[in-house]
Amino acid sequence: MAVKKKKQTDNNKLVAQNRRARFDYSIEETFEAGISLLGTEVKALREGRANIAESYAAVEEGNIVLINANIPIYEPASQFNHLPTRPRRLLLKKREVNRLINEQSRKGRTIVPLKMYFNDRGRAKLLIGIGLGKRTIDKRDTVKTRDWNKQKARLLRDKG
């Protein structure tokens, strides 16, 4: 009996992205985590309104929690709304939680949220990564290579 492979489609709807994270940290490994949300939070996310630029993940009571992520209030819900920056529990397997806790305890490692999106099944997901903080010289090198690639692309476009 042949095993059917799950189709990999790129139907993921991006809600928020932390573009600064890849500049400030060198990401070693990524994990996909579910997010424990309230109904009004999901509706606000479906409108594409979220900000994870200044958020981070921390360990609280054996769980990984997303802190300082801003999901603005959903206006039509009036009195049944949520707090915009409340801590939200990340849904991971126990093995992944233990691995993240061990990695974070090592010097210089941080759990950084990279992207928030809806997957093919319509579930809100968060891509988190284990980041090692870059030094200033590494950041300069990143800028230098990025600028060179832009200039190279311009030259190739103009010449050919």
N, C-alpha and C positions, 0 to 999 in steps of 0.2 A: 504494500500500500504506500503510495507516494504521499509525502508530507507537503501540504500546501504552504507556500511561503506567503507571509503577509505583504501585501502590495505597499511599497514605499512611495507615497505620493507627497507632494509638497503643498498640501492644502492647509497647512498650519497658518492661522491668522495671527499675525504678530500684533501684540497689544502694546508692549513696552520693551525697550532695549537699553541696556546700560553700555553705551559706546565707550565711556571713559574707563571701564574695567579692564579692557584688553590693553589699554595704554599704560595704566598704573600697575597692573599685575601681569606676570607671565602665568598663564593658566596651564596647569599641569594635567588636570583631569576634570571631566564634566559629568554631571548627573542630572537626570530629569526627575523632577519631584512634582507631585500634586500639591495643591494648596487648599487648605481648609477655609472656605469662604462662606459668607452669608449671602442670602438671595439678592439683596440690594447691591452687594459688591460685584456679583456676577453680572448683573444688569449694567452697572457702570463700566465694567470691563468690556462688555459687548459693544458699548458705544465707543470703545477705544480710548478710554480715559484712565491712564495710570502713569505713575512715575516711579521707577526703581533706581534712579540715578544715585541717590544718596542712601540707599538701603544696604543692609548687610544681614547675614544669617549668623545666629548664635545658638549655643547649646543651653537649654533650660530644662531641668528635671529629666534629662535623658532624651529629650526631643530637640529637633532642629526647628528654630523659629525664625521667621522673616520679620525683621525689625525695621521700622521707619519707611516702609513702602507706602506710598501715597496713592490710595484709590479714592477719588473724590466722591462726595455723597451723590446719590441718585435722586434728582429733584422730584420726580413724580411720587416717590415713596413717602414724602413728608415726614410724619412722626416715627416711622418704622426704620429710619436710616441707621447706618453704622458709623463708627468713628473712623475718619479717613486714614489715620496712621496707626491703627491698633496692631499689636503683634499677631501674626498669622502662622499657624502651625504648618510645617511642610510634611507631606505624606511620603515617607520613604520606607523601604524595607529595613528591618532591624540590622541586617548585615551592612547596608549602606550607611545607616546612622552611626554604627560603631566605627566604620572606616573614616567617616567625616570627623568624628570626635577625636580619633587618634591623629589624623592629619592636622587638625586645628591645634592640638596640643604641642606639635612640633614648632620650633622657633620660626617666626616670620610667615607662617601659613594663615590664610584667611579664607572663609567661605564667602564667595562673591556671587550675587545674582547677576546673570548675564542677559537673559531674555524671559519675557512673560508672554505666553501665547495660548491659543486654543488648539488642541490637537484635532485629528480627523474625527474623533468621536464627540467633539464639542466640550471636552474637559479642559479646565484651566490648568496649565502646566507652567513650571518655572525651571529654566535651565540654570543650574548653579555650577560653579567651578571652584576648584581648590587653587587659590592664587598665591603666588610668592611675590611679595612687593618688589618692584623694580627700583633700581637706583637711578639717580638723575642722568648719569652717563648712558645707561641703557635706554632711557626715554629719548635722549638726544639721538642715539643711533637709530631708534625706531622712526623718528621724524625724518632723519636723513635718508633712510632707505625708501620711505614712503614718497618723499619729494622726488627722489631719483626715478622711481617707477612712474610717477606722473609725467616727469619730463621725458622719459624714454618713450612713453606711450604717445605723447604729443609729437615727438620727432618722427616716430614710425608712421603716425597718421599723416603728417604733412608730406613725408617723402614718398609714401607709397600707396 
